[in-house]
Amino acid sequence: MPTPQKAVKKSPKRHCIACRTERDKKELIRVVKKPDGSVIIDEHGKASGRGAYICRDKKCLDKAAKSRAFSRQLKLEAPFPDEILAQLAELVAPSAENAQ
């Protein structure tokens, strides 16, 4: 009898809202609009609410901010919070410096 092979678990894919590149979910940063309307950065990818994903790249963050992609994707009625944008810039900055 042949031995049963274990199924290889596929990692979920998501698109960056700025560059539209499909990547593994774990490679992207998730921003969530919670049911109460607040916006947070979801570090674990498990928070409930409407999510948007962005690459860990400064160019993508700048493009998303300029084109208001977060507000569109999260269906925000108010402008995207500046403090969340600043937190995202801090998360993106270390990887951008390492690439140079």
N, CA, C and O atoms as a DFTB+ gen file, in Angstrom:
400 C
 N C O
     1  1       0.829      -1.195       0.000
     2  2       0.000       0.000       0.000
     3  2       0.868       1.250       0.000
     4  3       1.818       1.351       0.777
     5  1       0.553       2.177      -0.846
     6  2       1.331       3.419      -0.845
     7  2       0.994       4.256       0.393
     8  3      -0.137       4.259       0.880
     9  1       2.001       4.953       0.875
    10  2       1.777       5.805       2.044
    11  2       1.078       7.094       1.612
    12  3       1.428       7.677       0.586
    13  1       0.100       7.536       2.387
    14  2      -0.600       8.777       2.016
    15  2       0.337       9.975       2.186
    16  3       1.076      10.076       3.166
    17  1       0.286      10.861       1.221
    18  2       1.115      12.054       1.288
    19  2       0.354      13.165       1.986
    20  3      -0.864      13.296       1.862
    21  1       1.114      13.957       2.722
    22  2       0.491      15.088       3.397
    23  2       0.186      16.182       2.378
    24  3       0.980      16.447       1.475
    25  1      -0.955      16.801       2.536
    26  2      -1.329      17.896       1.642
    27  2      -0.481      19.120       1.964
    28  3      -0.291      19.474       3.128
    29  1       0.012      19.744       0.937
    30  2       0.800      20.961       1.120
    31  2      -0.170      22.111       1.280
    32  3      -1.018      22.356       0.421
    33  1      -0.033      22.811       2.388
    34  2      -0.935      23.921       2.667
    35  2      -0.500      25.155       1.874
    36  3       0.649      25.589       1.959
    37  1      -1.419      25.701       1.120
    38  2      -1.134      26.890       0.333
    39  2      -1.277      28.122       1.213
    40  3      -2.176      28.199       2.050
    41  1      -0.393      29.075       1.019
    42  2      -0.537      30.324       1.763
    43  2      -1.451      31.250       0.959
    44  3      -1.349      31.307      -0.267
    45  1      -2.332      31.967       1.632
    46  2      -3.264      32.828       0.917
    47  2      -2.539      33.978       0.229
    48  3      -1.534      34.482       0.729
    49  1      -3.060      34.381      -0.917
    50  2      -2.492      35.477      -1.699
    51  2      -3.399      36.700      -1.579
    52  3      -4.621      36.573      -1.493
    53  1      -2.794      37.875      -1.574
    54  2      -3.527      39.142      -1.540
    55  2      -2.844      40.122      -2.478
    56  3      -1.676      39.951      -2.827
    57  1      -3.583      41.154      -2.887
    58  2      -3.042      42.182      -3.775
    59  2      -2.721      43.452      -2.990
    60  3      -3.474      43.857      -2.105
    61  1      -1.600      44.067      -3.326
    62  2      -1.261      45.376      -2.775
    63  2      -2.192      46.403      -3.410
    64  3      -2.420      46.360      -4.619
    65  1      -2.735      47.328      -2.613
    66  2      -3.678      48.310      -3.151
    67  2      -2.989      49.375      -3.991
    68  3      -3.658      50.106      -4.721
    69  1      -1.670      49.478      -3.905
    70  2      -0.952      50.496      -4.669
    71  2      -0.424      49.947      -5.996
    72  3      -0.734      50.483      -7.060
    73  1       0.378      48.873      -5.931
    74  2       1.018      48.355      -7.143
    75  2       0.252      47.192      -7.772
    76  3       0.583      46.763      -8.877
    77  1      -0.766      46.679      -7.082
    78  2      -1.623      45.582      -7.548
    79  2      -0.860      44.264      -7.738
    80  3      -1.332      43.378      -8.450
    81  1       0.296      44.131      -7.117
    82  2       1.077      42.905      -7.180
    83  2       0.494      41.880      -6.210
    84  3       0.183      42.204      -5.064
    85  1       0.349      40.646      -6.678
    86  2      -0.149      39.577      -5.811
    87  2       1.024      38.977      -5.053
    88  3       2.031      38.589      -5.644
    89  1       0.877      38.905      -3.728
    90  2       1.927      38.362      -2.871
    91  2       1.291      37.496      -1.785
    92  3       0.073      37.494      -1.602
    93  1       2.142      36.766      -1.072
    94  2       1.649      36.024       0.080
    95  2       1.118      37.012       1.109
    96  3       1.662      38.104       1.273
    97  1       0.070      36.630       1.786
    98  2      -0.571      37.484       2.780
    99  2       0.415      37.940       3.854
   100  3       0.340      39.075       4.324
   101  1       1.337      37.060       4.243
   102  2       2.285      37.381       5.305
   103  2       3.328      38.413       4.885
   104  3       3.968      39.017       5.745
   105  1       3.510      38.627       3.594
   106  2       4.476      39.609       3.099
   107  2       3.921      41.032       3.118
   108  3       4.674      41.997       2.985
   109  1       2.622      41.160       3.281
   110  2       1.957      42.459       3.205
   111  2       1.545      42.957       4.581
   112  3       1.479      42.189       5.540
   113  1       1.271      44.241       4.662
   114  2       0.761      44.857       5.885
   115  2      -0.745      45.036       5.698
   116  3      -1.192      45.528       4.662
   117  1      -1.514      44.637       6.694
   118  2      -2.973      44.751       6.624
   119  2      -3.446      45.927       7.459
   120  3      -3.061      46.081       8.618
   121  1      -4.286      46.752       6.852
   122  2      -4.928      47.866       7.542
   123  2      -6.418      47.548       7.554
   124  3      -6.977      47.151       6.532
   125  1      -7.064      47.721       8.708
   126  2      -8.453      47.299       8.878
   127  2      -9.336      48.456       9.341
   128  3      -8.966      49.237      10.218
   129  1     -10.515      48.539       8.724
   130  2     -11.572      49.415       9.237
   131  2     -12.473      48.514      10.081
   132  3     -13.171      47.644       9.559
   133  1     -12.443      48.739      11.384
   134  2     -13.215      47.919      12.306
   135  2     -14.704      48.242      12.173
   136  3     -15.065      49.285      11.627
   137  1     -15.563      47.360      12.666
   138  2     -17.010      47.603      12.573
   139  2     -17.466      48.914      13.218
   140  3     -18.492      49.470      12.825
   141  1     -16.703      49.419      14.217
   142  2     -17.082      50.689      14.845
   143  2     -16.602      51.905      14.044
   144  3     -16.872      53.044      14.426
   145  1     -15.887      51.665      12.927
   146  2     -15.442      52.759      12.062
   147  2     -13.999      53.191      12.281
   148  3     -13.468      53.976      11.495
   149  1     -13.350      52.692      13.339
   150  2     -11.955      53.062      13.585
   151  2     -11.038      52.293      12.628
   152  3     -11.400      51.230      12.123
   153  1      -9.851      52.844      12.389
   154  2      -8.877      52.231      11.487
   155  2      -7.652      51.833      12.295
   156  3      -7.126      52.626      13.076
   157  1      -7.199      50.590      12.099
   158  2      -6.021      50.088      12.817
   159  2      -5.111      49.335      11.852
   160  3      -5.527      48.940      10.763
   161  1      -3.862      49.145      12.273
   162  2      -2.950      48.260      11.558
   163  2      -3.077      46.890      12.215
   164  3      -2.886      46.752      13.423
   165  1      -3.397      45.894      11.423
   166  2      -3.615      44.540      11.921
   167  2      -2.341      43.731      11.748
   168  3      -2.061      43.231      10.658
   169  1      -1.575      43.600      12.812
   170  2      -0.286      42.913      12.745
   171  2      -0.423      41.404      12.593
   172  3       0.466      40.757      12.039
   173  1      -1.520      40.837      13.076
   174  2      -1.684      39.385      13.065
   175  2      -2.595      38.892      11.944
   176  3      -2.686      37.688      11.708
   177  1      -3.266      39.804      11.255
   178  2      -4.125      39.415      10.145
   179  2      -5.414      38.739      10.545
   180  3      -6.020      38.037       9.735
   181  1      -5.848      38.933      11.776
   182  2      -7.037      38.238      12.272
   183  2      -8.162      39.185      12.709
   184  3      -9.250      38.719      13.049
   185  1      -7.925      40.489      12.707
   186  2      -8.929      41.435      13.195
   187  2     -10.150      41.429      12.281
   188  3     -10.033      41.288      11.064
   189  1     -11.316      41.584      12.888
   190  2     -12.535      41.622      12.088
   191  2     -12.695      43.005      11.492
   192  3     -12.300      44.005      12.091
   193  1     -13.269      43.050      10.322
   194  2     -13.497      44.313       9.638
   195  2     -13.010      44.243       8.206
   196  3     -12.501      43.217       7.754
   197  1     -13.174      45.350       7.500
   198  2     -12.783      45.439       6.099
   199  2     -11.287      45.725       6.016
   200  3     -10.799      46.663       6.647
   201  1     -10.566      44.932       5.249
   202  2      -9.115      45.052       5.198
   203  2      -8.585      45.538       3.868
   204  3      -9.220      45.381       2.826
   205  1      -7.402      46.135       3.927
   206  2      -6.646      46.543       2.745
   207  2      -5.200      46.156       2.985
   208  3      -4.697      46.279       4.102
   209  1      -4.533      45.692       1.950
   210  2      -3.157      45.223       2.074
   211  2      -2.220      46.117       1.276
   212  3      -2.572      46.609       0.204
   213  1      -1.011      46.321       1.818
   214  2      -0.004      47.122       1.134
   215  2       1.365      46.471       1.302
   216  3       1.658      45.855       2.326
   217  1       2.195      46.623       0.272
   218  2       3.567      46.094       0.310
   219  2       4.376      46.827       1.372
   220  3       4.031      47.930       1.795
   221  1       5.447      46.189       1.784
   222  2       6.378      46.828       2.716
   223  2       7.397      47.634       1.914
   224  3       8.605      47.427       2.028
   225  1       6.886      48.552       1.106
   226  2       7.708      49.353       0.216
   227  2       7.272      50.818       0.310
   228  3       6.082      51.125       0.237
   229  1       8.232      51.701       0.470
   230  2       7.936      53.132       0.618
   231  2       7.214      53.680      -0.614
   232  3       6.317      54.513      -0.488
   233  1       7.602      53.215      -1.797
   234  2       6.971      53.696      -3.033
   235  2       5.484      53.351      -3.050
   236  3       4.658      54.172      -3.447
   237  1       5.148      52.143      -2.622
   238  2       3.739      51.736      -2.590
   239  2       2.954      52.557      -1.572
   240  3       1.814      52.944      -1.830
   241  1       3.557      52.820      -0.426
   242  2       2.882      53.618       0.596
   243  2       2.625      55.032       0.090
   244  3       1.537      55.574       0.280
   245  1       3.623      55.629      -0.552
   246  2       3.461      56.978      -1.107
   247  2       2.371      57.008      -2.178
   248  3       1.552      57.926      -2.217
   249  1       2.370      55.998      -3.044
   250  2       1.372      55.932      -4.116
   251  2      -0.040      55.765      -3.540
   252  3      -0.983      56.407      -4.002
   253  1      -0.176      54.904      -2.539
   254  2      -1.489      54.675      -1.917
   255  2      -2.000      55.930      -1.222
   256  3      -3.192      56.233      -1.277
   257  1      -1.097      56.662      -0.566
   258  2      -1.501      57.893       0.118
   259  2      -1.914      58.958      -0.883
   260  3      -2.914      59.650      -0.690
   261  1      -1.145      59.087      -1.948
   262  2      -1.418      60.119      -2.953
   263  2      -2.730      59.853      -3.703
   264  3      -3.487      60.780      -3.991
   265  1      -2.990      58.582      -4.013
   266  2      -4.188      58.237      -4.788
   267  2      -5.416      57.974      -3.925
   268  3      -6.484      57.654      -4.447
   269  1      -5.270      58.107      -2.603
   270  2      -6.357      57.859      -1.649
   271  2      -6.884      56.433      -1.745
   272  3      -8.079      56.189      -1.577
   273  1      -5.988      55.503      -2.014
   274  2      -6.369      54.100      -2.181
   275  2      -6.919      53.493      -0.888
   276  3      -7.839      52.676      -0.931
   277  1      -6.363      53.887       0.256
   278  2      -6.864      53.349       1.530
   279  2      -8.316      53.761       1.755
   280  3      -9.146      52.931       2.125
   281  1      -8.623      55.025       1.537
   282  2      -9.991      55.505       1.747
   283  2     -10.971      54.787       0.833
   284  3     -12.079      54.449       1.246
   285  1     -10.565      54.556      -0.406
   286  2     -11.427      53.862      -1.364
   287  2     -11.615      52.407      -0.974
   288  3     -12.743      51.917      -0.926
   289  1     -10.527      51.718      -0.697
   290  2     -10.592      50.288      -0.395
   291  2     -11.352      50.011       0.901
   292  3     -12.111      49.046       0.988
   293  1     -11.145      50.860       1.902
   294  2     -11.798      50.652       3.192
   295  2     -13.180      51.292       3.261
   296  3     -13.884      51.166       4.263
   297  1     -13.557      51.973       2.195
   298  2     -14.855      52.665       2.117
   299  2     -15.036      53.624       3.289
   300  3     -16.055      53.610       3.978
   301  1     -14.012      54.461       3.494
   302  2     -14.051      55.440       4.579
   303  2     -14.848      56.663       4.167
   304  3     -14.761      57.118       3.027
   305  1     -15.618      57.187       5.095
   306  2     -16.362      58.412       4.839
   307  2     -15.508      59.632       5.148
   308  3     -15.711      60.697       4.565
   309  1     -14.557      59.486       6.058
   310  2     -13.643      60.562       6.432
   311  2     -12.283      60.285       5.778
   312  3     -12.042      59.171       5.314
   313  1     -11.404      61.273       5.736
   314  2     -10.056      61.029       5.192
   315  2      -9.308      59.975       6.006
   316  3      -9.586      59.775       7.189
   317  1      -8.359      59.306       5.359
   318  2      -7.549      58.287       6.030
   319  2      -6.745      58.947       7.141
   320  3      -6.122      59.981       6.903
   321  1      -6.738      58.378       8.358
   322  2      -6.056      59.007       9.502
   323  2      -4.550      59.167       9.289
   324  3      -3.864      58.224       8.894
   325  1      -4.047      60.375       9.557
   326  2      -2.622      60.667       9.403
   327  2      -1.767      59.851      10.362
   328  3      -0.647      59.470      10.020
   329  1      -2.285      59.575      11.568
   330  2      -1.488      58.810      12.533
   331  2      -1.266      57.370      12.057
   332  3      -0.213      56.792      12.326
   333  1      -2.227      56.792      11.364
   334  2      -2.060      55.443      10.810
   335  2      -1.042      55.485       9.670
   336  3      -0.224      54.576       9.526
   337  1      -1.098      56.536       8.869
   338  2      -0.126      56.702       7.787
   339  2       1.289      56.825       8.348
   340  3       2.232      56.278       7.777
   341  1       1.441      57.534       9.455
   342  2       2.756      57.676      10.099
   343  2       3.238      56.337      10.646
   344  3       4.420      56.013      10.538
   345  1       2.334      55.561      11.230
   346  2       2.704      54.235      11.741
   347  2       3.127      53.310      10.594
   348  3       4.071      52.531      10.733
   349  1       2.428      53.402       9.474
   350  2       2.794      52.597       8.314
   351  2       4.169      52.995       7.785
   352  3       4.959      52.140       7.387
   353  1       4.449      54.294       7.785
   354  2       5.755      54.773       7.326
   355  2       6.875      54.216       8.201
   356  3       7.953      53.895       7.700
   357  1       6.626      54.098       9.505
   358  2       7.623      53.519      10.414
   359  2       7.827      52.025      10.140
   360  3       8.950      51.528      10.227
   361  1       6.753      51.312       9.811
   362  2       6.858      49.892       9.510
   363  2       7.588      49.642       8.186
   364  3       8.308      48.655       8.039
   365  1       7.391      50.537       7.241
   366  2       7.968      50.394       5.910
   367  2       9.414      50.855       5.871
   368  3      10.217      50.274       5.141
   369  1       9.768      51.877       6.631
   370  2      11.091      52.500       6.559
   371  2      12.258      51.537       6.782
   372  3      13.223      51.604       6.022
   373  1      12.230      50.643       7.780
   374  2      13.398      49.771       7.986
   375  2      13.683      48.867       6.787
   376  3      14.847      48.684       6.430
   377  1      12.664      48.304       6.162
   378  2      12.908      47.415       5.022
   379  2      13.378      48.195       3.813
   380  3      14.153      47.671       3.012
   381  1      12.929      49.440       3.654
   382  2      13.368      50.257       2.531
   383  2      14.844      50.610       2.677
   384  3      15.562      50.672       1.679
   385  1      15.310      50.841       3.907
   386  2      16.715      51.181       4.137
   387  2      17.607      49.978       3.884
   388  3      18.721      50.135       3.386
   389  1      17.140      48.778       4.217
   390  2      17.928      47.564       4.013
   391  2      18.100      47.240       2.545
   392  3      19.098      46.631       2.160
   393  1      17.140      47.636       1.713
   394  2      17.198      47.329       0.299
   395  2      18.251      48.172      -0.425
   396  3      18.713      47.797      -1.503
   397  1      18.628      49.296       0.157
   398  2      19.582      50.179      -0.517
   399  2      20.994      49.785      -0.290
   400  3      21.906      50.438      -0.797
